Amino acid sequence: MLRHLTTRAGKDAVTITPLTEAELEPWLAAQPAATRRWVERIGFAARPGKTALLPDAEGGLSRVLLGVETGEDLWSYGGLPGSLPLGRYRLDEAVTAAAAGRAALGWALGGYAFTRYKKPERDFAVLVWPEGVDKAAVTRAAEATFLVRDLVNTPAEDLGPPQLAEAVKTVGGKYDAKVTVTTGAALLEHNYPTIHTVGRAAERAPRLIDLRWGSKGPRVTLVGKGVCFDSGGLDLKSAAGMKLMKKDMGGAAHVLGLAQMIMAAKLPLRLRLLIPAVENSVAGNAFRPLDVIKTRQGLTVEIGNTDAEGRLILCDALTEADREEPELLVDFATLTGAARVALGSELPALFCNDDVTAAAALDHGLAVQDPLWRLPLHAPYKPLLDSKVADLNNVSEGGYGGAITAALFLETFVAKAKAWIHIDVMAWNLSAKPGRPVGGEAMGLRALYGLIQELAESSTGGGR
């Protein structure tokens, strides 16, 4: 269970009253004159995320006013666990069940700290679980987010391909999932040549991690880019470009977190998770610019740049995933800087080969304050991936439209899935915001869970 939420109310729990800017004046009008004067003097205007601590007659804390953007705000609550005085708090009874659910999740996410190597500077305030909230749903979303954050935050020394495989086994073991791992030379024996090629120069061998769970319902397959560290290979990154590359397995972290949510909720579907896990390193046997490699699908790829390795390991995993013709195939990847240039670091790019599925994913993102933005699979850009000596190149000439051409490269390896979604994600907060500390971050996770939950339940008449 979540550490900073409790079922023990107690008489000492301080009430939190959320107010929009429009609601502040009517609320103040019904309060004693001393309260009105206090709020006016401290300049509280109910701006989202801002608070006013109201004292009682003995100098204690009687109430907290919280500015929110809307009634069902999520992130305004995210800053409270770490900023309010330690103690227990409860929501105002006027808060609706839907708004309370958002508040509980925001509070839970605001209580995260990465503590593997350093103790937190302070503890967090505690929220009493609001009445009528789906505790299990809040817990699933928060714990999956924490899993993503913890994995992305962990340095590559302690999270290489073997440790990533163990993380999958640990999650799978909780839900009786079957996990198999194909490692090193066995990748060639089982026809995963691109995964082997990208990872062969690293001391820790490349591998394909494969989890299966569920026996009934639609097939949903998740694929995540698991580059545990990316040096750029022989097309070596600069020091600045390499600094955050422990996060290059952010796609793998996302699909594992999503798989955990699905299994914890016991959604009626057949889940498969595929994570190609590698390190893109420099050694005498590293793959080289202008090498030509053969993919699992049989197509040949000329290596225009060894730093475009993520799409190479994904193409073999996608080929295997596509073979089973899933109703929905989703991949997450920290794939291109071009997506960040187009949309910034906080908004994941969504590519999809089915308009209805894409619209549904975007709607779910907006509904849970976990937005995505669709970019086009613009077919006229496909010739940018042409090669004179192979079926295609792994990069385009010139770099224009880089997120699109990367997605088009991946689309080449998807033919049978009913719908395919590719999400190009940052997986990292560059600056701190309420509930979102600097470091690893889950982006689009709750949006995709909503889409998958809808698919699973619509396939079984709405029941679980």
N, C-alpha and C positions, 0 to 999 in steps of 0.2 A: 504493500500500500504506500501511498504517497506520504512522505515524512512530514510535510508542512501543512497537511490538512488533517483534521481530527474530528471524531464523532463526539468528543467530550466537550459539551458547551460550557457549562460553568457560569456562575453569576458575574465573573470578572471579564467576560468577553465584551469587547468594545464594539459598538455598532458602526458599520461603514455605510454611509448613505451616498449612493452615486447620483450625480446631477449633471444634466447637460447645461450649457450656458443659458438656454431658454427656460430651464426649470429652476434656476437658482433664485430669481427674484420671488416667484410665487412661494417657494419653500421658505425663504427668509421672512416673508410677510406673516407667516404663521408661527414664527418663533419669538421668544422673549426679546425685549429690546437689547439686553446685554449680548445675546448671541448675534443679533444683527450688527451691533457696533463692532464686535470682535472681528467678524468676517469682513466688514468694510475696511477696518484698520489694517488687517494683514494683506489686503488686496486680492483676496481669492475671487476669481472670476469663472470658476468651473471649466477652465480649459482642460482638454483631455490629458489625463495623467497627473494633473496637479492636485494637491491635497491641502486641506485645512484641518488642523488638529484643534478641536474645541475643548477647552478646559472645564472641569467641574468646579464646584465651590471650594473643594479642598485642595485644589491645585493638581488634581489628577487628570486623566484623559477621559472625557465623557463621550466623545463621538469623533469620527473621521468623515469629513466631506471629501468626496472624490469626483473630480471632473471627468466626464466620459463623453465620447463623441456621439454615441447613440445608446439607447437602452441596452442593446445586446453587444456592447463593446467587449473586446477580449484583451487588448494590449494595455489599456489603461490600468488594469489590475496587476500587470506584470512587474511593475516597479515597487509594489507595496511590500512584499515579503522582506526585501532588503533595505527598505527605507523607513518603515514604521518602527516605533519602539517595540522591543521584544515583548511578546505576550500573545494573548488569544483575541481574535476578532470574529465578528459574524456580520453577515449581510443584513441590511434593513429588510424588514418583513415585506415591504412594498415591492421588492425586486421580484420579477416574474421568474418562473422556473427556467425558461430559455435563457434569460439574462444571467441567472445564477449559474447555469452550466458554463457559460462563457467565462464568468468571473472565476469559477473554481479552476478552470483550465489555465486561465491567465495567471492566477496565483501559483498554481503548480509549476508552470514553466518559469516563473520568476524565482522559484526556489531552487533552481539548478545552479550547481557549481562543479567545476572540474577539479576534483580533489586528489587525483592519483599521486601527485608529486608535491602538493603544497596544501596545508590546511587553510580553510576559508578564514577570512579576517574577522567575520562575525557570523552568528547564527541568523536564522530567518524567523520572522514572525509567523504565527500559525493561524490558519483560517478554520473555523468550524464549518463542516460540510453543510451547505445550504439544504433545506428541505426540498424534496422532489427532484433532486439532481441525479442523473444516471452516473453513479460513481464509477461503475465499471468502464463506461465509455471515456470518461475523463482520464481515468487511470491508464487505459490503453494508449490514448493519444499522448499523454505526458511521458509514459515510460518508453514509448517508441521514439519520441523526440530525444529523450535522454540517451538512448542507445546510439542514435545517430551522432549526437554531439560528442559523446564519449569516444566513439570510434574515430571520428574525424580529428578530435583534439589529441589523440594519442600519437606520439612521435613514431616515425617509421622504424626506429631501432626496436621498439616494443610492439609494433604492429606491422609485421611483414606478411607475406602470403601464408605462412604456417599459422600465425596468430589469427589472421582473418578467417581461416578455415575453422579454427577452434571456436571462434565467436559464433559462426554459423551452427556448428555442432551443439554448442551450449543452448542457443535459442531453439534449435530443432528438437533437442532432447526434452525440453519442457513440454512439448506438444506431440511427442511420439512421431515426429517426422523422420523420414529416411534421408540420411545425408551420405553422399559418396564424394570422394575427392580423387581426381585424376592428376597425377603429379609427374613433372619432369619428362623423361623420355616416353612415358606412357601416353603423353599428349600426342606424340607422333604416331604411336601405335593405334590410337583411337581417332586419328585424323582431326586433330586440332592444331594445325601447323602454325597459324598466326600467333596463337597464345604462346606456343613454345618459342617461336622466333623472337618475340618481343622480350620475353623473360629469361632467355637462356644465358645472358651475360651476368646475371645476378648470382650471388652466393646462395641465396635462398631460392629454391627451384620454383618455376611457375606452376600453376595448377588451375584446374577448373573445379569449382565447388558446385555441387548439384543437390538441391533439397527438394523432396517431394512430400506433399501432405494432402490428405483428403481423397475420397474415392467416388464422390458423387457431385453432380452439378457442372457448371461450365468450366472449361479449362482457362485458367489465368496464369500466365507465365511472366515472371519478373526477371530482368537482366540488369546487372549493375557493373559498371566499370570499376575494377578493383586494382588500379595502379597504386600500390602502397607507397611508392616514391617514384617521382619522375625527374630524372636528371636531364631529360631531353635526349639521352643516348648520345651518339656521335655528333649529332646536331645539338651540341651542349647548350643548355640554358645559361643565362647570366646568373650571377649570384642573387640578384634581386628577383629574377624570374623563378629561381629554384627554391626560394626561401619558404614558400607556403606549400610546397609540393607533397608534404605529408597528407594534405587534404585531397590528393588526386584519387583516393579511393572513396570519395564522397558518394559517388553513385552506388557503390556496393553497400555502403552504410545505409543509404536511403531504402534500397530494396529489402535489406534485412529488417529494418525497422517496420516497413510496410508489411512484410511477411509476418512479423511478430503480431502486428495489429490484427491481421486476418485470422491467424490461428487462435489468438486469444479470444476473439469474438466468435469463433467456431462458424465462420461463414460457410454456407453450403456450396463449396466449389472444389475443384481439383487444382491445387496450387503447385507450381514448380518455380524454383528459384535457381538461377544460373549466375555465378560470379566468376569471371576469369580474373585470377589474382596473380599479379606480376610486380616486379620492380624493373623499371626501364633504366638499366645501368650501363656503364662504360667498361668494356673489357676486350680482350683480344678476339673473343667470339661474338661480339655485339653485331647486330645487323647493321647494314651500311646504307647510306644514300645511294639510290639507283639500283639496289638489289631488287630482284623480282621474286616474290614469294607466292606460293599457291595457297588458296584458302580452302576451308572445308567444303564450300560450295563447288569448288573446282575452278573458279575464276582466278586469274593471276593479277597481282597488284605490284606495280612499281613503287618503290619507296622514294617519294619526292622529299620527304623530311622524316627523320626518325623521331622527331618530337610530336608527330601526329600518330602516336602509338595507340591511343585509346580506341579509336575506330577500328584498328586492326584486331585487337583482342575481342572487341565486341562483335565483329563480323562473324567469327566462328561460333560464338555463343548464340547469336541471333539465328544463324543457319540451323543450329540444333533445335532451338526453341520453336522456330517456324515449322519444322518438320512435323510437329504434332497438331498443327492447325488450331491453335488456341483461339477461343472467342476474343480474348484480349491479350495482347503482348505489349508489355511496358518496359522500356529501358530508361534508366537514370544514368547520367554521366556528367562529370566535370569536364566537358569536352572541348569547348573553344573559348578563347578570349573574345572572339567576335561577338558572341552572344552577350557578354558583359558590356562591350562597347555599345551594342544596340539597346540593351534594356537595363543596364546598370547591374549592380551586384546583388540586389534584393529581389529581382523579378525573374524567375526561371522562364526560359523559352520552351514552348511546347510546339512540337511538330506532330502532325497526325495525318494518316492517309484516309480518314473517314470523318466527314464533316459533322455528322450527328454525334459521334463519340467525342470529337474535339469540343463541340459546344457544351456537351454535358460536363466534361472535365473542367472547363472554364467556369461554368455555373456553380459547380461544387466548390471550386476554389473561392469564389466570391462569397458563397454562403457561409463559409467557415473562416473567413479572413485569412486565407492561405492562397493568394492569387497567383495565377499563371498568365502568360501572354503568348498567343499563337503567332508563330512565324510561318511563312509559306514553304512548302516543298515545291519550289519553283523549277519545274522540269526544264525550261530553257537553259538553266545553269549546268545541267548534267555534262555537256561537252567540256566544261572546265576541268573535269576529272579524267579527260582522255589521256591516254599514254600511247607513244609510238611503238613501244616494245611489249606492252602488257594489255590486259583487258581494261584496266583503269589505274589511275594514280591515286595515292592516298591523300594527296593535297591538290588544291587548284592553283593555277598560275595567278600571281598577283595578290591574292589574299582577299579580294573583294567578296562580300557575301559569304564569309568563312563559316558561319554557323549553318547557313543553308546548304552549302556544298558538303559539309560534314554530315548533315542529316541525309542528304541525297546519297552519299556513299553508303550509309547504313541501310537506307531503303532498298538498295540493290540486293540485300540479303534477306529481305522479307517479301514473301510472295503468297503464302498460304494462310496466314493469320487473318481472322475476320476483321480485326482492327488493330492497328499498331500506333503506339504513342512513344515518342522520344522526347525526353526532357533534359535539356542542357542547363545545368544548375551550378551555381557558385559554391554552395554548401559551406559558406563561411560568412560571418558577420565582421565587416571591417571596422564598424564602430558599434558602441553599446547603445541599446535602446531598451525601454522597459520590457522585461521578460526575455530579452535576447542579448546576452553578453557577447563580447568580442570572442570569436572563435567559431568552432564547428556549429553548423546550423542545419536543421531539417527544413526544407523548402519544397512545397508541393506535396508533402507527405499526407496531410489530412485531406487535401483535395482529391488525391488519387484513391485514398481509402473510401471516401464517399462514393466515388464512381464505381469502384469494385463492389462495395456493399450493395449498391443499387442493382448492378448486374446480377449478383448472386441471388438476391431476394426476388428480383423480377423473374428469374428462371425457375423459382420454386413457389411462385404464387404469393410472395411477400412474407413468408414465414421463415422462422429460424429453427 
